Amino acid sequence: MAGFQGVDQELKSTPSPQPSPINGRGSNREKQFINPAIIGGGYAGMAAAVALAERGIPVTVFESARQLGGRARGVLHNDTQLDNGQHLLLGCYRQTLHLIEQVGGNLEQDFLRLPLQLDLHGEFSLRAPRLPAPLHLLVALLNAQGISFGERIKAARFMLALRRANFHLTIDMTVAELLAKHGQDAELAQKLWEPLCIAALNTPIHKASAQVLLNVLRDALNRSRADSDMLLPRVDFTALFPQRAASYIEQRGGKVLTSCRVEAIVPRIGGIELASAEKTHTFSHVICAAPPVVAAKLLRPLAALENTVAQIDGLEHQPIYTVYLQYPAHVALPHPMLGLHRRFSQWLFDKGRIAGQHGLLAAVISAEGIHQELAQEQLAQKVVAELREEFGIAEPPHWFKVIAEKRATFCCAPNLQRPTQQTALPGLLLAGDYTAGDYPATLEGAVLSGLRCASLISA
Ligand SMILES: Cc1cc2nc3c(=O)[nH]c(=O)nc-3n(C[C@H](O)[C@H](O)[C@H](O)COP(=O)(O)OP(=O)(O)OC[C@H]3O[C@@H](n4cnc5c(N)ncnc54)[C@H](O)[C@@H]3O)c2cc1C
């Protein structure tokens, strides 16, 4: 990876990257010279870059930050490796997992893999037995603890109805409306569907798209049992994929430039110019894989993209707060991951059990809520009190760190018109978790959008 200083030197002698033919495709006349650039080294941008590099296309990635990963990046605090927020992957995130392996990752070593389980400490518990899908889920629902027998039957019937409908709704609606339509009463909604919806879509049930939730349930619960596994990373999110991806890209003739912000996108005859702090570079194609607010800013001057910009401007956002607490090394939770019912802390992660970081706990609070009204210190104290009351952890933490991502994801509302990867400007594509796709704002959604852009360029 090159920092901006290094790039500057390099580009002084090479005004713009040399176009390269696509390896071995078609006759000389048919061969197109392509030298794509990618704005943003998050999961979407790096997925696109790996897919292009794999096809022998040398790509240049511009990343404004000093490190890669974007919203899923490693963060060092008090000499402790954290992430920008505690993340988890599902077994059905097939493209993300495939890419991690492609760039040299080892899924066995990189993740703690847990079979599907939803545990709201002392209030609700659902665990999938080792049976084929979707039987594992039905048995899990019928044996769930913390809801009545009648509620368990209703939940199982609901899943069967969704399966019969191929997890497809003729008209999208909110998750709350879908639950009411299928007789999922308040207790069931609060203990099962609401935590699931918030974890998957980062959007409260009264605002969340039922169809997008069903897309996730379809892929996670309905195909193979491994698809519903929960994968908790043992390495930080920069190391997990983007850093390895950078080596993969560079070994194939590409460039990954960190601390290199793109300031403007200017269409020219025969290419697209990118302006960074001191230089301009011309490329055959540009994939804008910056987060939505930055993408809108970069695209706004381009008259042809007025509709795309309007779609991006129309997206609302939802926050995610992660409270990391470093306790003495002997402090541990009963499970690597568990939820709390009607508490500020929605999900707790024991980084000691997951990654050998003993005494390090993470509390995740997804989507909008009253926690946003608290100062960070107050929020951390609430979490400390909850850990004391629920698990008897009496000692105070050595330190805490609150990471508040106010625009963690877009608000995944029904019938949302998300911008497509292909834009009205030839050669300019859009990648990112907010672009059109089946998935909510997730790593897999981001990766899928990047792969689609790469396919559009190399097609
Ligand atoms: C706290 C938190 C928890 C989450 N938990 C989960 C989870 O458990 N599971 C899950 O699947 N998803 C989770 N997500 C969502 C997931 O992180 C995102 O969907 C995904 O990382 C988005 O990737 P992206 O590449 O689309 O965008 P980003 O990660 O935002 O990447 C965009 C990149 O562009 C760069 N950039 C910006 N401006 C410029 C510029 N002008 N020039 C060059 N580069 C620029 C940025 O620095 C960034 O690196 C979570 C998100 C957050 C914030």
The ligand as an ORCA input file, in Angstrom:
! r2SCAN-3c Opt
* xyz 0 1
  C     -20.790      0.267     13.846
  C     -21.186     -0.553     12.667
  C     -21.536     -1.865     12.840
  C     -21.892     -2.640     11.737
  N     -22.166     -3.971     11.913
  C     -22.318     -4.761     10.826
  C     -22.409     -6.168     10.976
  O     -22.364     -6.712     12.076
  N     -22.537     -6.910      9.846
  C     -22.571     -6.353      8.599
  O     -22.651     -7.089      7.606
  N     -22.493     -5.001      8.432
  C     -22.368     -4.204      9.507
  N     -22.235     -2.854      9.346
  C     -22.354     -2.287      8.013
  C     -21.050     -2.407      7.217
  O     -19.954     -1.951      7.978
  C     -21.171     -1.549      5.972
  O     -22.315     -1.964      5.251
  C     -19.975     -1.679      5.038
  O     -18.764     -1.585      5.738
  C     -20.067     -0.584      3.977
  O     -18.985     -0.709      3.080
  P     -18.834      0.292      1.862
  O     -17.589     -0.106      1.178
  O     -20.107      0.325      1.106
  O     -18.681      1.748      2.497
  P     -17.579      2.337      3.492
  O     -17.145      1.308      4.455
  O     -18.162      3.587      4.045
  O     -16.329      2.661      2.553
  C     -16.209      3.856      1.840
  C     -14.733      4.249      1.807
  O     -14.590      5.436      1.012
  C     -13.607      6.243      1.620
  N     -13.777      7.618      1.117
  C     -14.686      8.530      1.506
  N     -14.536      9.664      0.792
  C     -13.518      9.459     -0.068
  C     -12.900     10.258     -1.065
  N     -13.320     11.505     -1.324
  N     -11.848      9.755     -1.750
  C     -11.397      8.496     -1.503
  N     -11.964      7.689     -0.559
  C     -13.018      8.155      0.134
  C     -13.878      6.065      3.103
  O     -12.775      6.478      3.893
  C     -14.173      4.585      3.171
  O     -12.995      3.840      3.396
  C     -21.929     -2.056     10.449
  C     -21.602     -0.708     10.282
  C     -21.229      0.036     11.371
  C     -20.849      1.473     11.164
*
